[in-house]
Amino acid sequence: MDATAAAATQSGLTTWVMSNGQIVLFFSQLAYWFFMVVFIGYGVAQYKRWVNFQLGTGHSGQLRRDGVKPTADDEHVISIEEFVE
């Protein structure tokens, strides 16, 4: 089989990609950057929730207060003097 004859007869998919490849690439790049912005925004929101949980502020911080012992600002203050000699 001649190499030039094989190159001249392309299948339907190859012909379609050769004629519309730039359009497909353009829209795939648009989708890529759109989803990158969405995923980075989601990551920032999750990081913000984690920081609020660690600091004890905001809605996520209230979840941490359930398992934390009372602080000096709370009603149940433990006196240190009774443990010090």
Backbone atoms as SQL, in Angstrom:
CREATE TABLE atoms (id INTEGER PRIMARY KEY, chain TEXT, resi INTEGER, resn TEXT, atom TEXT, x REAL, y REAL, z REAL);
INSERT INTO atoms VALUES
  (1, 'A', 1, 'MET', 'N', 0.842, -1.175, 0.000),
  (2, 'A', 1, 'MET', 'CA', 0.000, 0.000, 0.000),
  (3, 'A', 1, 'MET', 'C', 0.886, 1.237, 0.000),
  (4, 'A', 2, 'ASP', 'N', 0.542, 2.173, -0.802),
  (5, 'A', 2, 'ASP', 'CA', 1.300, 3.416, -0.926),
  (6, 'A', 2, 'ASP', 'C', 0.975, 4.333, 0.259),
  (7, 'A', 3, 'ALA', 'N', 1.985, 4.974, 0.859),
  (8, 'A', 3, 'ALA', 'CA', 1.790, 5.841, 2.026),
  (9, 'A', 3, 'ALA', 'C', 0.999, 7.088, 1.665),
  (10, 'A', 4, 'THR', 'N', 1.190, 7.599, 0.454),
  (11, 'A', 4, 'THR', 'CA', 0.446, 8.800, 0.058),
  (12, 'A', 4, 'THR', 'C', -1.019, 8.483, -0.177),
  (13, 'A', 5, 'ALA', 'N', -1.333, 7.300, -0.633),
  (14, 'A', 5, 'ALA', 'CA', -2.729, 6.915, -0.844),
  (15, 'A', 5, 'ALA', 'C', -3.440, 6.737, 0.491),
  (16, 'A', 6, 'ALA', 'N', -2.734, 6.206, 1.503),
  (17, 'A', 6, 'ALA', 'CA', -3.336, 6.033, 2.827),
  (18, 'A', 6, 'ALA', 'C', -3.583, 7.385, 3.478),
  (19, 'A', 7, 'ALA', 'N', -2.703, 8.346, 3.268),
  (20, 'A', 7, 'ALA', 'CA', -2.874, 9.673, 3.847),
  (21, 'A', 7, 'ALA', 'C', -3.993, 10.432, 3.153),
  (22, 'A', 8, 'ALA', 'N', -4.224, 10.152, 1.894),
  (23, 'A', 8, 'ALA', 'CA', -5.250, 10.868, 1.149),
  (24, 'A', 8, 'ALA', 'C', -6.656, 10.410, 1.520),
  (25, 'A', 9, 'THR', 'N', -6.794, 9.152, 1.946),
  (26, 'A', 9, 'THR', 'CA', -8.120, 8.640, 2.299),
  (27, 'A', 9, 'THR', 'C', -8.263, 8.658, 3.814),
  (28, 'A', 10, 'GLN', 'N', -8.891, 9.685, 4.339),
  (29, 'A', 10, 'GLN', 'CA', -9.093, 9.815, 5.776),
  (30, 'A', 10, 'GLN', 'C', -10.513, 9.386, 6.118),
  (31, 'A', 11, 'SER', 'N', -10.671, 8.910, 7.336),
  (32, 'A', 11, 'SER', 'CA', -11.996, 8.485, 7.772),
  (33, 'A', 11, 'SER', 'C', -12.867, 9.702, 8.088),
  (34, 'A', 12, 'GLY', 'N', -14.124, 9.480, 8.373),
  (35, 'A', 12, 'GLY', 'CA', -15.053, 10.570, 8.644),
  (36, 'A', 12, 'GLY', 'C', -14.720, 11.323, 9.917),
  (37, 'A', 13, 'LEU', 'N', -14.305, 10.609, 10.960),
  (38, 'A', 13, 'LEU', 'CA', -13.967, 11.266, 12.221),
  (39, 'A', 13, 'LEU', 'C', -12.720, 12.131, 12.075),
  (40, 'A', 14, 'THR', 'N', -11.728, 11.617, 11.391),
  (41, 'A', 14, 'THR', 'CA', -10.503, 12.384, 11.175),
  (42, 'A', 14, 'THR', 'C', -10.784, 13.647, 10.373),
  (43, 'A', 15, 'THR', 'N', -11.606, 13.542, 9.367),
  (44, 'A', 15, 'THR', 'CA', -11.969, 14.715, 8.563),
  (45, 'A', 15, 'THR', 'C', -12.724, 15.732, 9.395),
  (46, 'A', 16, 'TRP', 'N', -13.637, 15.242, 10.252),
  (47, 'A', 16, 'TRP', 'CA', -14.411, 16.158, 11.099),
  (48, 'A', 16, 'TRP', 'C', -13.510, 16.870, 12.096),
  (49, 'A', 17, 'VAL', 'N', -12.564, 16.151, 12.717),
  (50, 'A', 17, 'VAL', 'CA', -11.643, 16.764, 13.683),
  (51, 'A', 17, 'VAL', 'C', -10.732, 17.760, 12.987),
  (52, 'A', 18, 'MET', 'N', -10.282, 17.433, 11.781),
  (53, 'A', 18, 'MET', 'CA', -9.407, 18.361, 11.050),
  (54, 'A', 18, 'MET', 'C', -10.144, 19.645, 10.687),
  (55, 'A', 19, 'SER', 'N', -11.419, 19.566, 10.415),
  (56, 'A', 19, 'SER', 'CA', -12.155, 20.762, 10.017),
  (57, 'A', 19, 'SER', 'C', -12.727, 21.528, 11.210),
  (58, 'A', 20, 'ASN', 'N', -13.042, 20.862, 12.325),
  (59, 'A', 20, 'ASN', 'CA', -13.679, 21.529, 13.467),
  (60, 'A', 20, 'ASN', 'C', -12.837, 21.480, 14.743),
  (61, 'A', 21, 'GLY', 'N', -11.608, 21.090, 14.660),
  (62, 'A', 21, 'GLY', 'CA', -10.758, 20.944, 15.841),
  (63, 'A', 21, 'GLY', 'C', -10.531, 22.237, 16.591),
  (64, 'A', 22, 'GLN', 'N', -10.365, 23.341, 15.891),
  (65, 'A', 22, 'GLN', 'CA', -10.120, 24.621, 16.554),
  (66, 'A', 22, 'GLN', 'C', -11.343, 25.086, 17.341),
  (67, 'A', 23, 'ILE', 'N', -12.523, 24.809, 16.815),
  (68, 'A', 23, 'ILE', 'CA', -13.754, 25.185, 17.521),
  (69, 'A', 23, 'ILE', 'C', -13.901, 24.346, 18.786),
  (70, 'A', 24, 'VAL', 'N', -13.624, 23.053, 18.689),
  (71, 'A', 24, 'VAL', 'CA', -13.698, 22.169, 19.853),
  (72, 'A', 24, 'VAL', 'C', -12.676, 22.592, 20.893),
  (73, 'A', 25, 'LEU', 'N', -11.478, 22.922, 20.482),
  (74, 'A', 25, 'LEU', 'CA', -10.437, 23.373, 21.397),
  (75, 'A', 25, 'LEU', 'C', -10.836, 24.664, 22.098),
  (76, 'A', 26, 'PHE', 'N', -11.423, 25.594, 21.358),
  (77, 'A', 26, 'PHE', 'CA', -11.854, 26.864, 21.945),
  (78, 'A', 26, 'PHE', 'C', -12.876, 26.634, 23.052),
  (79, 'A', 27, 'PHE', 'N', -13.889, 25.830, 22.790),
  (80, 'A', 27, 'PHE', 'CA', -14.923, 25.595, 23.798),
  (81, 'A', 27, 'PHE', 'C', -14.418, 24.741, 24.948),
  (82, 'A', 28, 'SER', 'N', -13.488, 23.844, 24.685),
  (83, 'A', 28, 'SER', 'CA', -12.935, 23.049, 25.784),
  (84, 'A', 28, 'SER', 'C', -12.078, 23.923, 26.701),
  (85, 'A', 29, 'GLN', 'N', -11.372, 24.909, 26.153),
  (86, 'A', 29, 'GLN', 'CA', -10.612, 25.824, 26.991),
  (87, 'A', 29, 'GLN', 'C', -11.533, 26.732, 27.798),
  (88, 'A', 30, 'LEU', 'N', -12.625, 27.172, 27.206),
  (89, 'A', 30, 'LEU', 'CA', -13.601, 27.957, 27.965),
  (90, 'A', 30, 'LEU', 'C', -14.161, 27.151, 29.128),
  (91, 'A', 31, 'ALA', 'N', -14.512, 25.908, 28.885),
  (92, 'A', 31, 'ALA', 'CA', -15.035, 25.050, 29.948),
  (93, 'A', 31, 'ALA', 'C', -13.982, 24.807, 31.020),
  (94, 'A', 32, 'TYR', 'N', -12.729, 24.607, 30.618),
  (95, 'A', 32, 'TYR', 'CA', -11.647, 24.375, 31.574),
  (96, 'A', 32, 'TYR', 'C', -11.502, 25.553, 32.525),
  (97, 'A', 33, 'TRP', 'N', -11.414, 26.761, 32.001),
  (98, 'A', 33, 'TRP', 'CA', -11.216, 27.926, 32.857),
  (99, 'A', 33, 'TRP', 'C', -12.442, 28.226, 33.703),
  (100, 'A', 34, 'PHE', 'N', -13.632, 27.977, 33.170),
  (101, 'A', 34, 'PHE', 'CA', -14.841, 28.168, 33.960),
  (102, 'A', 34, 'PHE', 'C', -14.848, 27.226, 35.164),
  (103, 'A', 35, 'PHE', 'N', -14.559, 25.946, 34.933),
  (104, 'A', 35, 'PHE', 'CA', -14.563, 24.993, 36.034),
  (105, 'A', 35, 'PHE', 'C', -13.389, 25.201, 36.983),
  (106, 'A', 36, 'MET', 'N', -12.272, 25.738, 36.496),
  (107, 'A', 36, 'MET', 'CA', -11.170, 26.077, 37.397),
  (108, 'A', 36, 'MET', 'C', -11.601, 27.163, 38.375),
  (109, 'A', 37, 'VAL', 'N', -12.313, 28.173, 37.898),
  (110, 'A', 37, 'VAL', 'CA', -12.802, 29.235, 38.779),
  (111, 'A', 37, 'VAL', 'C', -13.791, 28.660, 39.783),
  (112, 'A', 38, 'VAL', 'N', -14.678, 27.786, 39.337),
  (113, 'A', 38, 'VAL', 'CA', -15.660, 27.178, 40.237),
  (114, 'A', 38, 'VAL', 'C', -14.962, 26.339, 41.305),
  (115, 'A', 39, 'PHE', 'N', -14.017, 25.502, 40.920),
  (116, 'A', 39, 'PHE', 'CA', -13.341, 24.635, 41.884),
  (117, 'A', 39, 'PHE', 'C', -12.457, 25.427, 42.843),
  (118, 'A', 40, 'ILE', 'N', -11.809, 26.479, 42.361),
  (119, 'A', 40, 'ILE', 'CA', -11.001, 27.310, 43.263),
  (120, 'A', 40, 'ILE', 'C', -11.907, 28.046, 44.244),
  (121, 'A', 41, 'GLY', 'N', -13.037, 28.536, 43.776),
  (122, 'A', 41, 'GLY', 'CA', -13.997, 29.174, 44.680),
  (123, 'A', 41, 'GLY', 'C', -14.513, 28.206, 45.727),
  (124, 'A', 42, 'TYR', 'N', -14.774, 26.968, 45.338),
  (125, 'A', 42, 'TYR', 'CA', -15.214, 25.949, 46.283),
  (126, 'A', 42, 'TYR', 'C', -14.114, 25.657, 47.312),
  (127, 'A', 43, 'GLY', 'N', -12.881, 25.592, 46.856),
  (128, 'A', 43, 'GLY', 'CA', -11.766, 25.362, 47.770),
  (129, 'A', 43, 'GLY', 'C', -11.597, 26.494, 48.765),
  (130, 'A', 44, 'VAL', 'N', -11.766, 27.726, 48.318),
  (131, 'A', 44, 'VAL', 'CA', -11.664, 28.882, 49.213),
  (132, 'A', 44, 'VAL', 'C', -12.778, 28.835, 50.253),
  (133, 'A', 45, 'ALA', 'N', -13.984, 28.470, 49.829),
  (134, 'A', 45, 'ALA', 'CA', -15.108, 28.380, 50.772),
  (135, 'A', 45, 'ALA', 'C', -14.867, 27.285, 51.814),
  (136, 'A', 46, 'GLN', 'N', -14.331, 26.149, 51.391),
  (137, 'A', 46, 'GLN', 'CA', -14.041, 25.079, 52.340),
  (138, 'A', 46, 'GLN', 'C', -12.927, 25.478, 53.295),
  (139, 'A', 47, 'TYR', 'N', -11.916, 26.180, 52.801),
  (140, 'A', 47, 'TYR', 'CA', -10.827, 26.654, 53.662),
  (141, 'A', 47, 'TYR', 'C', -11.352, 27.658, 54.679),
  (142, 'A', 48, 'LYS', 'N', -12.266, 28.527, 54.245),
  (143, 'A', 48, 'LYS', 'CA', -12.863, 29.506, 55.160),
  (144, 'A', 48, 'LYS', 'C', -13.649, 28.795, 56.260),
  (145, 'A', 49, 'ARG', 'N', -14.396, 27.747, 55.895),
  (146, 'A', 49, 'ARG', 'CA', -15.133, 26.986, 56.903),
  (147, 'A', 49, 'ARG', 'C', -14.183, 26.329, 57.899),
  (148, 'A', 50, 'TRP', 'N', -13.065, 25.792, 57.412),
  (149, 'A', 50, 'TRP', 'CA', -12.105, 25.140, 58.292),
  (150, 'A', 50, 'TRP', 'C', -11.465, 26.143, 59.256),
  (151, 'A', 51, 'VAL', 'N', -11.105, 27.323, 58.743),
  (152, 'A', 51, 'VAL', 'CA', -10.502, 28.352, 59.594),
  (153, 'A', 51, 'VAL', 'C', -11.509, 28.805, 60.645),
  (154, 'A', 52, 'ASN', 'N', -12.760, 29.007, 60.263),
  (155, 'A', 52, 'ASN', 'CA', -13.779, 29.394, 61.240),
  (156, 'A', 52, 'ASN', 'C', -13.966, 28.303, 62.294),
  (157, 'A', 53, 'PHE', 'N', -13.901, 27.044, 61.897),
  (158, 'A', 53, 'PHE', 'CA', -14.014, 25.948, 62.848),
  (159, 'A', 53, 'PHE', 'C', -12.846, 25.963, 63.822),
  (160, 'A', 54, 'GLN', 'N', -11.636, 26.188, 63.316),
  (161, 'A', 54, 'GLN', 'CA', -10.463, 26.208, 64.181),
  (162, 'A', 54, 'GLN', 'C', -10.488, 27.394, 65.141),
  (163, 'A', 55, 'LEU', 'N', -10.979, 28.546, 64.679),
  (164, 'A', 55, 'LEU', 'CA', -11.007, 29.740, 65.512),
  (165, 'A', 55, 'LEU', 'C', -12.225, 29.797, 66.418),
  (166, 'A', 56, 'GLY', 'N', -13.243, 29.004, 66.115),
  (167, 'A', 56, 'GLY', 'CA', -14.454, 29.024, 66.925),
  (168, 'A', 56, 'GLY', 'C', -15.375, 30.181, 66.594),
  (169, 'A', 57, 'THR', 'N', -15.291, 30.711, 65.388),
  (170, 'A', 57, 'THR', 'CA', -16.149, 31.827, 64.987),
  (171, 'A', 57, 'THR', 'C', -17.075, 31.386, 63.874),
  (172, 'A', 58, 'GLY', 'N', -18.153, 32.113, 63.700),
  (173, 'A', 58, 'GLY', 'CA', -19.074, 31.825, 62.608),
  (174, 'A', 58, 'GLY', 'C', -19.888, 30.563, 62.860),
  (175, 'A', 59, 'HIS', 'N', -20.621, 30.158, 61.821),
  (176, 'A', 59, 'HIS', 'CA', -21.475, 28.978, 61.942),
  (177, 'A', 59, 'HIS', 'C', -20.659, 27.711, 62.171),
  (178, 'A', 60, 'SER', 'N', -19.554, 27.556, 61.476),
  (179, 'A', 60, 'SER', 'CA', -18.715, 26.365, 61.648),
  (180, 'A', 60, 'SER', 'C', -18.043, 26.357, 63.010),
  (181, 'A', 61, 'GLY', 'N', -17.754, 27.515, 63.541),
  (182, 'A', 61, 'GLY', 'CA', -17.141, 27.591, 64.869),
  (183, 'A', 61, 'GLY', 'C', -18.083, 27.165, 65.970),
  (184, 'A', 62, 'GLN', 'N', -19.375, 27.348, 65.769),
  (185, 'A', 62, 'GLN', 'CA', -20.346, 26.918, 66.773),
  (186, 'A', 62, 'GLN', 'C', -20.371, 25.398, 66.894),
  (187, 'A', 63, 'LEU', 'N', -20.016, 24.689, 65.843),
  (188, 'A', 63, 'LEU', 'CA', -19.950, 23.240, 65.901),
  (189, 'A', 63, 'LEU', 'C', -18.834, 22.795, 66.840),
  (190, 'A', 64, 'ARG', 'N', -17.767, 23.550, 66.910),
  (191, 'A', 64, 'ARG', 'CA', -16.639, 23.219, 67.772),
  (192, 'A', 64, 'ARG', 'C', -16.983, 23.437, 69.235),
  (193, 'A', 65, 'ARG', 'N', -17.867, 24.352, 69.548),
  (194, 'A', 65, 'ARG', 'CA', -18.201, 24.694, 70.929),
  (195, 'A', 65, 'ARG', 'C', -18.905, 23.545, 71.643),
  (196, 'A', 66, 'ASP', 'N', -19.470, 22.594, 70.917),
  (197, 'A', 66, 'ASP', 'CA', -20.187, 21.499, 71.554),
  (198, 'A', 66, 'ASP', 'C', -19.257, 20.610, 72.380),
  (199, 'A', 67, 'GLY', 'N', -18.061, 20.372, 71.905),
  (200, 'A', 67, 'GLY', 'CA', -17.153, 19.465, 72.596),
  (201, 'A', 67, 'GLY', 'C', -16.072, 20.163, 73.398),
  (202, 'A', 68, 'VAL', 'N', -16.076, 21.488, 73.467),
  (203, 'A', 68, 'VAL', 'CA', -15.016, 22.241, 74.132),
  (204, 'A', 68, 'VAL', 'C', -15.443, 22.535, 75.564),
  (205, 'A', 69, 'LYS', 'N', -14.497, 22.454, 76.479),
  (206, 'A', 69, 'LYS', 'CA', -14.772, 22.787, 77.867),
  (207, 'A', 69, 'LYS', 'C', -15.056, 24.283, 77.984),
  (208, 'A', 70, 'PRO', 'N', -15.806, 24.691, 78.969),
  (209, 'A', 70, 'PRO', 'CA', -16.119, 26.112, 79.137),
  (210, 'A', 70, 'PRO', 'C', -14.863, 26.945, 79.389),
  (211, 'A', 71, 'THR', 'N', -14.856, 28.140, 78.876),
  (212, 'A', 71, 'THR', 'CA', -13.728, 29.053, 79.067),
  (213, 'A', 71, 'THR', 'C', -14.025, 29.989, 80.226),
  (214, 'A', 72, 'ALA', 'N', -13.120, 30.907, 80.496),
  (215, 'A', 72, 'ALA', 'CA', -13.295, 31.846, 81.601),
  (216, 'A', 72, 'ALA', 'C', -14.474, 32.778, 81.350),
  (217, 'A', 73, 'ASP', 'N', -14.871, 32.962, 80.123),
  (218, 'A', 73, 'ASP', 'CA', -15.987, 33.849, 79.809),
  (219, 'A', 73, 'ASP', 'C', -17.333, 33.189, 80.067),
  (220, 'A', 74, 'ASP', 'N', -17.366, 31.870, 80.188),
  (221, 'A', 74, 'ASP', 'CA', -18.613, 31.155, 80.385),
  (222, 'A', 74, 'ASP', 'C', -19.048, 31.207, 81.846),
  (223, 'A', 75, 'GLU', 'N', -20.232, 30.697, 82.135),
  (224, 'A', 75, 'GLU', 'CA', -20.791, 30.742, 83.485),
  (225, 'A', 75, 'GLU', 'C', -20.056, 29.813, 84.447),
  (226, 'A', 76, 'HIS', 'N', -19.602, 28.670, 83.988),
  (227, 'A', 76, 'HIS', 'CA', -18.995, 27.672, 84.855),
  (228, 'A', 76, 'HIS', 'C', -17.486, 27.861, 84.880),
  (229, 'A', 77, 'VAL', 'N', -17.019, 28.716, 85.745),
  (230, 'A', 77, 'VAL', 'CA', -15.588, 28.996, 85.855),
  (231, 'A', 77, 'VAL', 'C', -15.024, 28.118, 86.959),
  (232, 'A', 78, 'ILE', 'N', -13.941, 27.424, 86.674),
  (233, 'A', 78, 'ILE', 'CA', -13.290, 26.584, 87.665),
  (234, 'A', 78, 'ILE', 'C', -12.227, 27.419, 88.360),
  (235, 'A', 79, 'SER', 'N', -12.265, 27.410, 89.677),
  (236, 'A', 79, 'SER', 'CA', -11.311, 28.196, 90.436),
  (237, 'A', 79, 'SER', 'C', -9.961, 27.476, 90.457),
  (238, 'A', 80, 'ILE', 'N', -8.906, 28.201, 90.133),
  (239, 'A', 80, 'ILE', 'CA', -7.564, 27.626, 90.117),
  (240, 'A', 80, 'ILE', 'C', -6.996, 27.530, 91.517),
  (241, 'A', 81, 'GLU', 'N', -7.411, 28.409, 92.407),
  (242, 'A', 81, 'GLU', 'CA', -6.850, 28.455, 93.746),
  (243, 'A', 81, 'GLU', 'C', -7.060, 27.166, 94.531),
  (244, 'A', 82, 'GLU', 'N', -8.132, 26.464, 94.271),
  (245, 'A', 82, 'GLU', 'CA', -8.378, 25.243, 95.014),
  (246, 'A', 82, 'GLU', 'C', -7.431, 24.114, 94.624),
  (247, 'A', 83, 'PHE', 'N', -6.736, 24.239, 93.501),
  (248, 'A', 83, 'PHE', 'CA', -5.782, 23.228, 93.068),
  (249, 'A', 83, 'PHE', 'C', -4.337, 23.621, 93.362),
  (250, 'A', 84, 'VAL', 'N', -4.101, 24.869, 93.742),
  (251, 'A', 84, 'VAL', 'CA', -2.755, 25.367, 93.992),
  (252, 'A', 84, 'VAL', 'C', -2.494, 25.308, 95.485),
  (253, 'A', 85, 'GLU', 'N', -1.326, 24.826, 95.881),
  (254, 'A', 85, 'GLU', 'CA', -0.982, 24.738, 97.301),
  (255, 'A', 85, 'GLU', 'C', -0.414, 26.039, 97.814);
